[in-house]
Amino acid sequence: MIRFIHRLVLLALGAFMLASIVLVVAGLNDKPGQAQLIVVPGNTIAPDGTPSPRLQARLDVAIRLFKKGRAPRIFVSGGTGKEGFDEAASMAAYLQRQGVPAAAIIEDNQGWTTGATAANAAAYLRAQGQTTALVATQYFHVPRFELAMARQGVNVAGHAHAPYFELRDLYSIPRETVAYLLYYFRG
């Protein structure tokens, strides 16, 4: 019986590691298509009110897609974090400092979670009579964010990952694996 439990635990760990590897590979394999909107979920704001390096990397990817003509607008989404700053406003200000016209930026300050950001971006697209989006986020977040967008009826035309890596990713990868599985099986 102990041998069976030991094998079962090893099998479960192996399956989890394989799922994590698939998640990472999928997120690193950029697929920048054509869309009507680039969606960037929020993240930490620095104490001075500017995007953290991780969030800045997401925004830089969105800028690159925008400048290549992959989509005419960028949807920035986030809430007000513990730092006391509106993530969407901070993100929009950063984009404008980088030369993105204000008219091309849509701010969503109700994107408290991945699901909320997806729902809000989908509602914006529907209101515009549109359906396609690109996502720009960290590589480990790409699969879950794409799934959340698709579940909201958005045609996800592709994605690009933010080329920012940090030690915290060792925590974020298994966390996202669990979160993806929960999203997937909850339907």
N, C-alpha and C positions, 0 to 999 in steps of 0.2 A: 504494500500500500504506500509506503514512504517513497519507494522508487517511482511509483506512478505519479505521486504528487510532485516529486522533484522534476520529472520529465514534463509534466503539465506546466509547471512554473517556468522551466526553460523554454518551452514552446511559446508560452505567452510573452515572455521577454523577447524572444526572437521575432515574433510577429510584431511586437511594438517597435522594435528597432528597425525592422523592415519598413513599417508604415512611416516612421520618422524619416528614413532615408528617401522614400518615395516623395514625401512632402517637401523635403529640401531640394531634391532634384527638380521637381515640378516648379518650385518657386524660383530657382536659379535659371531655368530655361525660359528666358524672356520671349514673348510672342506679341510684339507690338503691331496690332492691326490698325484699321481705320475705325473711328467711332465718332459719336456726337458729343462725348463728354469723357474727361479724364477724372476719375474719382480718387481722392487722396484722404485716407482716414487720419484722424489726429493722433497725437502722441504728446509726450511731455513738452512743456514750455519752460524755458530757462527762467531763473529768478529775475532777469532783466526784461522779461516779456517777449523774448525772441524764441524761435523754434530751437529745440534741443538739436544736437548734431544728428540724431537718429531721424527726427522729423524733417530737418533740413535736407537730409539725403532723399527722403520721399519726395519732397517738393522739387528738388533738383532734377529728379527723374521725370516728374510731371512737366517741368519746364522744357526738358529735352524733347519729350513727346510733342508738346505744344509747338515748339519751334520747328519741329520736323513736319508739322501740319497733320499730325495723327488725329487731332480733335480740335475743334475751335474754342472749347471752354474747359475750364478746370473747376471742379467741385471740391471744395475743401470742407471737411466736416470734423467736428469735435465739440466738446463741451467746455465748461469752465472747470479747470482742474484745481488741485489743492494749492497751486501756485497763485490762484486768483485771477488768471488771465483767460480770456476767451480764445480757445485754440484756433477756431476758424478765423477770427479777426487777425490773430498773430500770423497765421499761415498766409492770409490774403495780403497783409502788409509785406511779408517777405517776398511773395510773388511779384508784387508791384515794384519793390526795390530792385528786382532782377529783370525788370522790363516787361512783365506781363501786363497788358492793359487791364484796368479795373473792370471794364465792360466784359472781359473774358473770364472773370472770376465769380463763382457763385459760392456764397458763404452759408454754411449750415451749422448753427451753434447748438443744435440738438442731437449731435452725433455722439452720444455718451458711450455707445458700444458698437461693435462691428455690425450687429443686426440693425441697430438704429441708423447707422450711416447708410447701410444698404437700402433700408426702407425709405429713407429721406431722399437718397439719390434717385431711386426708382420713381418716387412721387414727382420729383422735379422733371425727370424725363417724360413721364406720362403727361404732365401738364404742358409740356412742349410738343407733344405728339411724336416723341422720339423713343428709341428703344435700346440703343447701343452705348456701351461704355468700355473704357480701358481702366484697369486698376493699377495704382502705383503705391507700393507698400514694401515692407521687408519681405525677403524671400520666404521665410517660414510662415508668414501671414497670408501670402498670396492664395493658396488653395482654399482656405476657409473663407476669405473675403470674396473670392470668385463664387463659391458655393452660396454664400449669403446673398450676393447680388442676383445670381441666377434664380434663387428661390423667390425673389421679389419680382421676377419676370423680366429682368434685364438681360439682354443679349450681350454677354461679356466677349468683346471682340479680341481681347488679348490683355497682356499685363507686362509690366516691367518692374523689376525689383530694385530697391534702393541699395547701392553698393556700399553698405555700411555694416561692418561686422564688429562685434564686441564680445567680451567674455560672457555677458548676460545672455547671449544666444544659447549657451549651453542649458540654460533654464527655459528659455523661450521655445526652443524646438520641441522638447517633450510636452510642454504646456499646450502648444498649438496642435500637436498630434492628438492629445486628449480632446481639446476643444473641437477639432475637425470631426473626430469620431462622434462626439455628442451632437454637433450640428447635423451630421449626415444621418444619424439614426433617429433623431427627433423629427426629421421631415419638416 
